[in-house]
Every structure is written in C-alpha cells, then in structure tokens.
Amino acid sequence: MWKWEAEGQPKAVVVIVHNAYEHHRRYVWLIQRLRNDGFHVVTGDLPGHGKEGLTVHSETFKEYRRFIKQLVMTGLDDNLPLFLYGHGLGATCLLRIMQMEQVECAGIICSSPWLHLEHQPPLLAQMLTKLSQSMKLNHEITPALLSRNAEFLEQYKDDALYTSVITASWYRELQILLKNVMQKDSVIQDVPFLLLTGEADEITDPDYSRKWAQAQNLSELQDKRWKDLYHDVMQEPEREEVYVYMRSFMKNVLRSLGYVIE
C-alpha cells in the first residue's frame, strides 16, 4: 500500500478502495486533488490486482477484506478524521465490512457500488462454470463501458494491468457478497454517507443503490446521481464537478465534528 501526504496542514485522511479488475494508478488525478486540498491519501492495489502478466482473477474475497482493513488501520495512524472512499466492487467490500463490524471513520463515500449488476458475464459462460470452480469467464467490462472521457479511454485502452477475466469460484464469491450486502437485516453503522452514481451507468443499477442506501435509515445521507455519467464518475469529463461535490461533503462533516475548515 501507499500513503501520499497532504500539501500543507492536513485536515483528514482518505482511504481509497478501487474497483474490480483495475489498480490504484487510475486514481492519480483524484489523489492529487485530495492532497492539494489538505487530505492525506492511503490506497493500494487489492490482492491479485495491478500485476504485470496477470491473466485471471482467482483471489478470495477474504483477502480483499483483510487488505482493506490494513488500509483503514494505516489511515488511522495519523489520529485525524478518516473518510472511506470506495468505487464499484471496492465500495461493496467496504459496505460489507461496515455491516460486520464497527469502523472508526468520519464518513463513507461510495461511487457506483456493485449492489445489483446489470452487466453480467455471458450467460453461456455462467452456465459452463457450474462444471468447474477453476473454469474461466470474461466479465467483459471494457473501458468504453466505464467512461466517456476520451483522455481516459486513450490512456487505458491497452492497460496491461487491467483484466476482467475471472474464475467461476471468484464469480460465485461475488454473488454471495452482493446477496449478503443486500439483505434487509444487514445494516451499516450510522456515519455520514455520500452515494455518487451515474445515470447512464451500464454496469450497475443506480436505483438499487439508492433504495439500499435509503433503507439504512442513516442520520445523514446524501445521494447524488449525475446525468449522462457512466460507471466511473471520477473518470468522466465532469469529474471536477463530482470531486467538488465530494469535497463539500467531507468539509461539512469536518465542520460538524468541530473542525475549523477554510
């Protein structure tokens, strides 16, 4: 994992948990914006991610949870307010952890969480995986499904660190995770929550995310759906607007905790 320190006096720490199949290097812009605004940033590649030559994801979700907990513990080292930011599958893993145990944090920000997948692996491939846990299938989540940003698409069209090929066992663990998070009797701890989704997301259904968030009965919930934006809201042409909205949320939380924020 890596830690980037804020430029100037730090206000808080932000832990970033990236989406499935990608790596933390895709968040360079967000990391720098946070640092410029006085936030330390802690992040890293989930187990099995960000590796040269990787052809298939077969790691367990228990490994993901263990690594995320390490990120959180590192984020708490500075004795500053801690915000958790998760995107896609990273957001879903964060939510499951917060259902299972208490996490010391000031707030959580989830962008496009995987709660109800609209884009599934091909049906035939799903059927064939019943024959073998190690059988491979391609989730077929391409950069064009993630963002409309031409700069992003050009930069990552041949990303050697990105692969959406998975094993049958990985896919089954994903289905179990989604089922567990969506259970009506599973709720997260009551902390300020910001949900960011794109109206044109073809990977997940933002309506399910909204219904799930509202069912948590949180004391403070902000739900912002961005018109025309795809799945990767922080990689879209409007990412500056999305970031400013997120920064405002964090500053308001810090003010409510008694911090003087300029």
Backbone bond lengths (Angstrom), bond angles and torsions (degrees), N, CA, C in turn:
res aa  C-N    CA-C-N  psi(-1)  N-CA   C-N-CA  omega(-1)  CA-C   N-CA-C  phi
1 M - - - 1.462 - - 1.513 109.07 -
2 W 1.342 115.96 165.26 1.454 121.82 -177.94 1.522 109.66 -132.78
3 K 1.345 114.30 153.39 1.453 120.39 175.56 1.522 108.49 -130.57
4 W 1.332 114.70 128.76 1.462 121.40 175.68 1.528 108.00 -111.32
5 E 1.320 116.46 127.54 1.456 119.50 -177.26 1.521 111.78 -87.82
6 A 1.320 114.92 149.37 1.458 121.37 -179.32 1.524 110.46 -65.28
7 E 1.300 114.74 151.90 1.456 120.42 173.07 1.531 107.50 -85.44
8 G 1.314 116.45 113.02 1.458 119.79 -175.50 1.510 111.35 92.84
9 Q 1.322 116.26 -163.85 1.455 122.32 -178.09 1.530 110.56 -68.43
10 P 1.343 118.38 122.82 1.473 119.69 -177.45 1.524 112.49 -74.35
11 K 1.329 115.34 140.48 1.464 121.80 176.17 1.523 111.51 -92.55
12 A 1.331 115.14 -38.69 1.463 121.11 -173.80 1.529 108.26 -166.89
13 V 1.325 114.93 179.85 1.463 121.86 177.92 1.526 108.19 -119.49
14 V 1.328 116.38 139.71 1.461 121.35 175.66 1.529 108.93 -118.25
15 V 1.316 116.19 122.91 1.464 122.16 173.64 1.522 107.67 -95.46
16 I 1.329 117.00 126.87 1.465 122.32 -179.59 1.524 109.68 -109.31
17 V 1.340 115.91 126.33 1.463 121.84 175.43 1.527 107.69 -116.21
18 H 1.310 116.22 114.86 1.467 120.40 -173.18 1.524 112.90 -78.99
19 N 1.308 115.04 174.71 1.466 123.62 -176.72 1.534 111.14 -80.15
20 A 1.317 115.49 171.05 1.464 121.12 174.57 1.521 110.21 -63.67
21 Y 1.341 115.09 147.29 1.460 125.19 170.11 1.529 113.92 78.52
22 E 1.329 118.70 -15.25 1.465 120.52 -174.91 1.532 110.60 -103.77
23 H 1.344 116.42 -153.66 1.457 121.64 -178.09 1.521 109.00 -157.09
24 H 1.329 116.04 165.89 1.467 120.23 -172.56 1.529 113.25 -69.08
25 R 1.332 118.46 -18.30 1.468 120.36 -178.40 1.527 111.94 -64.83
26 R 1.314 116.51 -20.64 1.465 120.27 177.48 1.528 112.15 -70.01
27 Y 1.321 117.00 -8.49 1.465 121.58 -175.67 1.528 112.18 -106.99
28 V 1.326 116.58 18.92 1.468 120.69 -178.30 1.525 111.02 -57.15
29 W 1.318 117.13 -44.50 1.471 120.47 -178.70 1.523 110.41 -62.40
30 L 1.328 117.52 -47.21 1.457 121.45 -179.36 1.529 110.77 -63.95
31 I 1.321 116.83 -42.79 1.469 120.37 179.00 1.523 110.77 -58.40
32 Q 1.331 116.69 -45.35 1.461 119.57 -178.61 1.525 111.92 -67.45
33 R 1.317 117.52 -38.42 1.476 120.07 178.23 1.518 110.30 -63.20
34 L 1.322 116.99 -41.00 1.454 120.96 178.66 1.530 110.90 -65.08
35 R 1.309 116.95 -43.89 1.464 120.82 179.33 1.531 110.73 -61.62
36 N 1.320 115.62 -42.14 1.465 119.82 179.30 1.525 111.82 -60.83
37 D 1.330 115.98 -30.46 1.467 121.23 -177.03 1.521 113.08 -95.94
38 G 1.338 117.08 12.94 1.449 120.02 172.36 1.512 116.24 89.73
39 F 1.323 117.52 28.27 1.467 120.70 178.76 1.532 109.93 -117.81
40 H 1.330 116.27 130.04 1.456 119.49 165.76 1.530 107.40 -68.62
41 V 1.333 116.51 150.98 1.473 120.57 178.57 1.521 109.45 -129.70
42 V 1.331 115.22 131.56 1.463 121.69 175.74 1.519 107.68 -121.30
43 T 1.318 116.59 127.96 1.465 119.95 178.62 1.524 109.42 -159.49
44 G 1.292 116.37 -175.96 1.452 122.26 179.18 1.514 109.56 170.34
45 D 1.315 116.03 177.42 1.465 120.62 -179.03 1.528 110.51 -86.07
46 L 1.319 116.57 129.78 1.458 120.41 173.55 1.528 109.98 -57.10
47 P 1.328 118.62 151.86 1.469 120.22 177.30 1.525 111.61 -49.83
48 G 1.333 115.49 134.75 1.460 120.79 -179.97 1.508 114.71 81.74
49 H 1.327 118.04 -1.04 1.461 122.11 -178.62 1.533 110.97 -112.02
50 G 1.340 114.20 157.51 1.458 119.80 176.09 1.507 114.96 70.52
51 K 1.333 117.24 24.86 1.457 120.76 -177.10 1.521 111.17 -111.64
52 E 1.333 115.89 133.32 1.459 120.80 175.80 1.523 109.60 -63.65
53 G 1.322 115.88 137.80 1.451 120.29 175.42 1.513 114.92 81.99
54 L 1.349 117.97 -1.08 1.466 120.21 178.67 1.534 109.62 -66.86
55 T 1.306 116.53 131.00 1.464 119.72 -178.38 1.521 113.15 -115.23
56 V 1.340 117.62 -20.86 1.464 119.61 -177.32 1.528 109.35 -152.07
57 H 1.334 116.10 142.27 1.463 121.54 176.33 1.527 109.30 -91.89
58 S 1.337 115.77 119.91 1.458 121.15 178.58 1.524 111.55 -132.58
59 E 1.335 117.39 4.42 1.463 121.31 -179.24 1.534 110.17 -65.88
60 T 1.319 116.09 161.46 1.458 120.51 -178.27 1.524 110.61 -93.07
61 F 1.313 115.54 157.00 1.466 120.21 179.37 1.528 110.96 -73.98
62 K 1.321 116.47 -21.16 1.468 119.80 173.17 1.516 109.84 -62.46
63 E 1.323 117.87 -37.43 1.464 121.66 176.39 1.523 110.74 -63.44
64 Y 1.325 116.90 -39.72 1.461 120.30 177.25 1.528 110.64 -60.19
65 R 1.328 116.04 -48.57 1.467 119.74 -177.76 1.525 111.26 -61.89
66 R 1.313 116.62 -40.73 1.469 120.51 179.69 1.530 110.28 -62.33
67 F 1.313 116.75 -43.29 1.470 120.63 -178.61 1.532 110.87 -67.72
68 I 1.321 116.91 -41.88 1.466 120.32 179.74 1.524 110.57 -62.17
69 K 1.325 117.33 -39.81 1.458 120.80 177.51 1.529 110.48 -62.68
70 Q 1.335 117.26 -35.85 1.459 120.65 177.02 1.531 110.68 -65.98
71 L 1.346 116.60 -39.40 1.457 120.23 176.00 1.527 110.38 -60.06
72 V 1.324 116.18 -45.38 1.464 121.08 -178.80 1.524 110.67 -62.56
73 M 1.330 117.72 -45.44 1.464 120.98 179.80 1.526 111.07 -61.79
74 T 1.316 117.40 -38.94 1.458 120.89 177.00 1.524 110.16 -65.75
75 G 1.334 116.82 -39.77 1.457 120.89 179.33 1.512 112.91 -64.66
76 L 1.338 117.52 -25.98 1.461 121.71 -178.92 1.526 112.91 -83.81
77 D 1.323 117.38 -10.96 1.463 121.47 -175.59 1.523 113.45 -60.05
78 D 1.341 116.99 -29.26 1.464 120.06 -174.74 1.528 113.17 -85.16
79 N 1.328 117.26 -1.38 1.468 120.88 -179.27 1.529 111.67 55.85
80 L 1.313 115.80 39.36 1.454 123.22 175.85 1.528 108.55 -116.85
81 P 1.343 118.21 159.50 1.466 119.41 174.14 1.529 110.45 -54.54
82 L 1.303 116.23 139.62 1.465 121.54 -176.10 1.522 110.60 -115.89
83 F 1.327 116.05 128.72 1.462 122.35 173.20 1.525 108.93 -111.09
84 L 1.317 115.64 140.13 1.454 121.50 177.83 1.520 109.06 -107.17
85 Y 1.327 116.28 124.10 1.468 121.09 176.99 1.529 108.59 -118.02
86 G 1.327 115.97 120.84 1.452 120.36 177.78 1.509 110.94 -126.95
87 H 1.319 115.66 141.47 1.465 120.52 179.15 1.521 110.15 -120.54
88 G 1.346 116.14 136.00 1.456 120.69 175.90 1.518 112.34 59.73
89 L 1.325 116.45 -126.05 1.455 120.95 178.45 1.525 110.91 -63.17
90 G 1.340 116.72 -33.14 1.459 120.05 177.08 1.512 111.68 -59.24
91 A 1.338 116.79 -39.71 1.461 121.08 177.43 1.527 110.68 -65.08
92 T 1.316 116.66 -42.46 1.460 120.81 -179.10 1.524 111.36 -63.61
93 C 1.327 116.75 -41.16 1.466 120.37 177.41 1.526 110.72 -63.19
94 L 1.325 117.08 -40.34 1.461 120.83 176.99 1.530 110.67 -60.77
95 L 1.322 116.22 -45.20 1.461 120.72 -178.75 1.526 111.15 -62.27
96 R 1.325 116.87 -39.61 1.465 119.65 179.99 1.525 110.61 -65.66
97 I 1.320 116.99 -40.71 1.463 120.43 177.48 1.524 110.22 -61.40
98 M 1.342 116.33 -40.49 1.457 120.02 -177.77 1.533 112.00 -75.37
99 Q 1.313 117.34 -14.69 1.461 121.17 171.34 1.524 111.18 -80.16
100 M 1.309 115.94 -31.19 1.455 121.12 -172.46 1.532 112.99 -90.18
101 E 1.333 117.31 -25.18 1.459 120.41 -176.89 1.519 110.84 -155.87
102 Q 1.319 115.52 165.63 1.456 121.53 178.42 1.528 109.54 -83.72
103 V 1.315 115.95 129.51 1.458 121.85 178.75 1.524 108.16 -115.50
104 E 1.316 116.27 129.57 1.460 120.74 -179.03 1.528 109.52 -76.98
105 C 1.332 116.15 97.18 1.463 119.51 -179.66 1.522 110.45 -147.71
106 A 1.336 115.43 156.84 1.465 121.34 179.96 1.516 111.65 -84.23
107 G 1.339 116.93 -26.15 1.454 120.32 -178.80 1.516 110.61 -177.42
108 I 1.321 115.63 166.09 1.460 121.41 179.88 1.519 109.70 -131.02
109 I 1.327 115.37 139.41 1.465 122.79 179.02 1.527 107.48 -123.19
110 C 1.316 116.36 123.12 1.461 121.25 179.70 1.524 109.54 -120.93
111 S 1.319 116.03 124.90 1.459 119.62 174.89 1.529 108.75 -111.10
112 S 1.314 114.69 126.85 1.467 122.72 176.83 1.529 113.34 47.25
113 P 1.337 118.49 52.48 1.465 119.45 -178.96 1.524 112.10 -62.04
114 W 1.312 115.59 146.29 1.462 120.84 176.75 1.525 108.51 -82.05
115 L 1.319 116.30 90.66 1.462 121.03 175.50 1.520 111.45 -111.37
116 H 1.325 115.77 -32.59 1.462 120.75 175.74 1.524 107.19 -144.72
117 L 1.319 116.29 105.05 1.461 120.80 -176.59 1.524 111.73 -78.27
118 E 1.313 115.14 124.74 1.465 121.22 173.13 1.523 110.53 -87.37
119 H 1.328 115.65 -34.21 1.469 120.75 -179.03 1.530 108.77 -98.11
120 Q 1.308 115.78 106.67 1.456 122.32 -178.41 1.528 110.09 -108.77
121 P 1.336 117.51 159.43 1.468 119.06 170.97 1.526 109.82 -58.65
122 P 1.326 118.08 157.17 1.469 120.85 179.38 1.529 111.59 -51.29
123 L 1.335 116.65 140.23 1.458 122.01 -175.04 1.526 112.12 -58.64
124 L 1.332 116.87 -41.33 1.469 119.85 -179.49 1.522 110.28 -61.36
125 A 1.319 116.00 -42.22 1.463 119.97 179.73 1.525 110.33 -63.50
126 Q 1.341 117.13 -40.54 1.458 120.61 178.39 1.529 110.72 -61.24
127 M 1.323 116.67 -40.06 1.467 120.85 -179.64 1.526 110.77 -67.01
128 L 1.326 116.89 -39.57 1.456 120.71 -177.81 1.523 112.15 -69.11
129 T 1.340 116.95 -27.71 1.463 119.77 -178.52 1.520 112.28 -66.12
130 K 1.327 118.11 -16.27 1.464 120.70 177.46 1.532 111.33 -66.55
131 L 1.337 115.75 -16.26 1.458 120.22 -178.65 1.514 112.35 -81.94
132 S 1.349 116.86 -24.81 1.465 119.79 -175.35 1.519 110.88 -156.85
133 Q 1.346 116.55 134.48 1.464 121.52 177.97 1.522 111.57 -67.05
134 S 1.328 116.37 -28.32 1.466 120.49 -176.24 1.530 112.93 -92.22
135 M 1.332 116.88 -2.72 1.453 119.53 179.80 1.521 110.72 -61.92
136 K 1.317 116.80 142.85 1.453 121.89 -176.18 1.529 111.66 -96.45
137 L 1.324 115.94 148.06 1.455 121.54 171.05 1.521 108.41 -145.77
138 N 1.312 114.96 153.28 1.455 120.70 -177.91 1.523 109.47 -103.98
139 H 1.324 116.33 121.10 1.459 121.17 177.88 1.530 111.09 -69.58
140 E 1.325 116.11 -19.91 1.470 122.77 173.71 1.529 113.01 57.48
141 I 1.332 115.88 41.40 1.467 120.53 172.67 1.523 107.54 -93.19
142 T 1.298 115.71 102.24 1.459 122.26 -175.67 1.531 110.38 -94.57
143 P 1.341 117.99 160.26 1.465 120.44 177.51 1.526 113.61 -53.55
144 A 1.334 117.29 -34.44 1.465 120.61 -178.99 1.527 112.43 -64.81
145 L 1.332 117.59 -22.07 1.468 121.36 176.96 1.526 111.90 -84.39
146 L 1.325 116.23 -13.57 1.457 120.90 -173.48 1.519 113.66 -94.75
147 S 1.340 116.94 -34.66 1.463 119.06 -172.38 1.521 111.31 -155.19
148 R 1.351 114.94 154.60 1.469 121.90 173.22 1.514 111.36 -97.73
149 N 1.321 116.45 0.71 1.457 122.07 -174.43 1.530 110.66 -75.21
150 A 1.325 117.09 112.28 1.468 121.56 -176.80 1.529 111.49 -60.48
151 E 1.321 116.72 -37.35 1.468 120.50 178.87 1.521 110.87 -63.85
152 F 1.325 116.62 -43.54 1.463 121.89 178.18 1.527 110.13 -63.20
153 L 1.323 117.32 -45.64 1.458 121.31 -177.49 1.523 111.40 -63.90
154 E 1.309 117.21 -38.92 1.462 121.49 178.81 1.525 110.56 -67.97
155 Q 1.321 116.20 -42.20 1.465 121.10 -176.83 1.517 112.58 -66.80
156 Y 1.345 116.56 -35.18 1.457 119.18 -172.74 1.527 114.50 -115.43
157 K 1.333 117.16 17.01 1.461 118.52 -179.14 1.527 112.04 -66.96
158 D 1.333 116.62 -28.06 1.468 120.74 178.63 1.525 110.15 -123.07
159 D 1.316 116.53 43.22 1.457 122.12 -177.29 1.531 109.96 -70.86
160 A 1.337 116.11 110.02 1.461 120.66 -177.62 1.525 112.47 -70.16
161 L 1.315 117.46 -14.04 1.459 121.32 -178.14 1.532 112.32 -95.75
162 Y 1.314 117.10 2.91 1.465 121.44 -177.43 1.517 110.28 -111.96
163 T 1.329 115.63 127.20 1.464 119.73 173.26 1.520 109.36 -149.88
164 S 1.320 116.74 137.84 1.469 121.22 179.01 1.521 111.31 -110.62
165 V 1.334 116.39 22.37 1.464 121.39 175.10 1.527 108.08 -86.91
166 I 1.330 115.72 130.35 1.456 121.22 -174.58 1.525 110.37 -134.87
167 T 1.327 115.96 165.22 1.464 119.74 174.53 1.528 109.54 -92.57
168 A 1.316 115.13 164.63 1.463 120.26 178.30 1.526 111.05 -61.61
169 S 1.323 116.71 -38.00 1.461 119.88 -179.58 1.530 110.93 -66.09
170 W 1.333 117.48 -38.13 1.469 121.29 177.43 1.528 109.70 -62.88
171 Y 1.318 116.43 -44.65 1.461 120.64 -177.87 1.527 111.06 -64.97
172 R 1.323 116.99 -37.30 1.462 120.16 178.34 1.523 111.26 -67.60
173 E 1.326 116.04 -38.75 1.469 118.97 175.64 1.525 110.67 -62.41
174 L 1.317 116.62 -38.05 1.463 120.40 177.29 1.521 110.51 -60.97
175 Q 1.320 117.39 -45.12 1.460 120.74 179.77 1.534 111.55 -62.10
176 I 1.308 116.99 -38.46 1.467 120.93 178.22 1.522 110.22 -65.85
177 L 1.329 116.44 -42.48 1.467 120.64 178.89 1.523 111.00 -59.65
178 L 1.322 117.14 -47.91 1.463 120.46 -179.13 1.527 110.77 -62.15
179 K 1.311 116.62 -41.62 1.472 120.64 179.40 1.522 110.91 -62.69
180 N 1.332 116.93 -42.99 1.467 121.07 -178.73 1.523 111.46 -65.95
181 V 1.321 116.87 -43.68 1.463 120.08 -178.36 1.519 110.85 -65.15
182 M 1.331 117.09 -36.74 1.453 121.52 -175.60 1.529 113.97 -82.18
183 Q 1.335 118.37 -4.69 1.469 120.03 179.20 1.522 110.69 -60.71
184 K 1.325 116.08 137.68 1.455 120.94 -175.32 1.525 113.04 -63.86
185 D 1.323 117.00 -29.97 1.461 119.34 -177.53 1.527 112.79 -90.44
186 S 1.343 117.26 5.66 1.468 121.26 177.46 1.520 108.80 -105.07
187 V 1.325 115.97 112.35 1.466 120.52 -178.96 1.521 109.55 -124.27
188 I 1.311 115.78 152.43 1.455 120.18 177.97 1.525 109.28 -88.34
189 Q 1.331 115.60 165.27 1.455 119.97 177.70 1.524 109.96 -65.15
190 D 1.306 115.44 156.03 1.461 121.04 -173.85 1.522 110.91 -84.65
191 V 1.332 115.81 91.16 1.467 122.31 175.22 1.527 107.61 -129.23
192 P 1.338 118.20 157.73 1.465 119.88 176.49 1.528 110.82 -53.80
193 F 1.322 115.41 133.56 1.474 121.02 -171.34 1.525 109.03 -130.15
194 L 1.325 116.04 130.36 1.463 122.14 174.91 1.519 108.88 -119.31
195 L 1.336 115.60 123.44 1.466 121.97 177.97 1.523 108.83 -109.47
196 L 1.325 116.41 123.16 1.459 122.89 179.11 1.525 108.79 -116.94
197 T 1.332 117.04 122.35 1.461 120.35 178.77 1.519 110.63 -137.58
198 G 1.329 115.32 160.17 1.452 121.67 177.41 1.518 110.22 -106.62
199 E 1.300 116.38 133.09 1.469 120.87 -177.89 1.516 111.88 -63.90
200 A 1.351 117.08 -28.90 1.468 121.11 -177.89 1.528 112.37 -99.76
201 D 1.315 116.81 21.61 1.465 121.99 179.02 1.529 109.63 -65.41
202 E 1.343 116.50 123.41 1.458 121.34 178.36 1.529 112.33 -101.95
203 I 1.332 116.38 -1.73 1.462 120.40 -179.86 1.526 110.78 -90.68
204 T 1.320 116.18 -48.02 1.461 121.05 -179.56 1.524 110.02 -124.59
205 D 1.322 115.52 164.03 1.457 121.48 178.79 1.528 109.13 -98.19
206 P 1.349 118.62 109.69 1.467 120.47 -178.37 1.526 113.49 -63.57
207 D 1.328 118.18 -22.90 1.468 120.16 177.87 1.529 111.00 -63.52
208 Y 1.331 116.61 -40.17 1.463 119.97 178.30 1.522 110.67 -65.44
209 S 1.328 115.80 -39.85 1.468 119.33 179.30 1.520 110.28 -62.97
210 R 1.321 116.43 -42.17 1.471 120.29 179.96 1.535 110.51 -64.49
211 K 1.325 117.19 -46.54 1.467 120.47 -179.53 1.521 110.88 -62.21
212 W 1.323 115.93 -41.73 1.463 119.45 179.45 1.529 110.50 -62.23
213 A 1.327 116.79 -47.08 1.465 121.18 -177.92 1.529 110.78 -61.96
214 Q 1.318 117.08 -42.81 1.456 120.31 -179.39 1.526 111.55 -65.98
215 A 1.326 117.08 -30.76 1.463 121.12 -179.42 1.524 112.70 -73.88
216 Q 1.337 117.34 -10.78 1.463 120.32 -179.81 1.524 112.48 -76.43
217 N 1.340 117.01 -14.96 1.473 121.62 179.77 1.529 112.24 53.89
218 L 1.310 115.64 47.14 1.460 121.53 -179.00 1.523 110.81 -77.80
219 S 1.324 115.77 151.10 1.468 120.06 178.42 1.522 111.17 -68.41
220 E 1.329 116.68 -31.36 1.465 120.69 -179.37 1.519 109.90 -138.12
221 L 1.316 116.38 112.79 1.465 122.04 -179.85 1.521 109.56 -134.03
222 Q 1.320 116.26 126.37 1.457 122.32 171.33 1.520 108.47 -116.16
223 D 1.306 115.70 128.73 1.462 122.28 -177.32 1.522 108.11 -124.53
224 K 1.319 116.14 108.36 1.465 121.13 -177.84 1.521 109.74 -117.29
225 R 1.348 115.30 115.91 1.461 120.80 176.19 1.528 108.21 -106.79
226 W 1.329 115.60 126.79 1.465 121.15 -174.18 1.528 110.37 -99.00
227 K 1.313 115.28 122.58 1.462 120.75 -179.34 1.524 110.67 -64.02
228 D 1.321 115.46 136.52 1.465 124.81 174.97 1.527 114.16 73.76
229 L 1.325 119.46 -8.12 1.454 120.05 -177.26 1.533 111.32 -79.73
230 Y 1.334 114.57 145.62 1.460 121.99 178.23 1.538 110.19 -86.52
231 H 1.307 116.35 -161.63 1.459 122.79 -173.29 1.529 113.06 -64.46
232 D 1.328 117.22 -47.36 1.469 121.33 -177.56 1.520 110.53 -85.38
233 V 1.311 116.73 80.83 1.474 120.21 -173.87 1.526 111.97 -62.34
234 M 1.338 117.49 -27.55 1.463 120.44 179.50 1.529 112.85 -86.75
235 Q 1.338 116.61 4.20 1.464 120.91 175.34 1.528 111.53 -117.12
236 E 1.295 117.09 2.61 1.452 121.25 -176.92 1.531 111.25 -80.73
237 P 1.339 118.45 164.12 1.466 120.53 177.78 1.528 112.57 -57.22
238 E 1.327 117.28 -25.62 1.470 122.09 -178.80 1.533 112.18 -93.33
239 R 1.326 117.35 19.52 1.460 119.60 -172.66 1.526 113.56 -61.01
240 E 1.317 117.94 -29.31 1.462 119.73 177.64 1.523 110.67 -62.56
241 E 1.331 117.28 -41.70 1.469 121.06 177.42 1.522 110.50 -63.76
242 V 1.335 116.58 -41.44 1.460 120.56 179.74 1.530 109.71 -63.79
243 Y 1.330 115.87 -43.58 1.466 119.37 -179.03 1.528 111.08 -64.46
244 V 1.312 118.25 -43.68 1.467 121.21 -179.55 1.526 110.25 -60.35
245 Y 1.322 116.56 -38.32 1.471 120.84 177.85 1.531 110.05 -63.82
246 M 1.319 116.04 -44.38 1.457 120.99 178.86 1.529 111.00 -64.80
247 R 1.317 117.01 -43.18 1.471 121.02 179.32 1.521 110.77 -61.74
248 S 1.327 117.30 -39.93 1.462 121.18 178.20 1.526 110.69 -61.83
249 F 1.329 116.00 -41.68 1.466 120.56 177.49 1.523 110.56 -58.40
250 M 1.330 117.08 -48.00 1.459 120.80 -177.56 1.520 111.29 -65.49
251 K 1.316 117.33 -40.90 1.465 120.17 179.65 1.523 111.03 -65.18
252 N 1.314 117.34 -38.69 1.469 120.42 178.11 1.528 111.06 -65.29
253 V 1.333 116.86 -39.12 1.459 120.25 176.90 1.533 110.13 -63.59
254 L 1.319 116.68 -43.29 1.456 119.97 179.86 1.525 111.65 -63.42
255 R 1.333 116.47 -39.26 1.467 119.46 176.69 1.530 110.82 -62.22
256 S 1.327 116.08 -40.38 1.468 119.56 -179.75 1.518 111.61 -66.08
257 L 1.345 117.12 -22.22 1.457 121.63 177.86 1.526 112.04 -87.83
258 G 1.335 116.07 -2.46 1.461 119.82 176.66 1.502 115.27 99.41
259 Y 1.348 117.50 7.92 1.455 120.45 178.67 1.532 109.99 -84.60
260 V 1.318 116.17 143.02 1.468 121.43 176.53 1.521 107.18 -88.35
261 I 1.328 116.95 112.88 1.457 122.19 -176.34 1.531 109.59 -115.52
262 E 1.323 115.18 125.67 1.474 119.50 179.15 1.528 109.67 -81.21
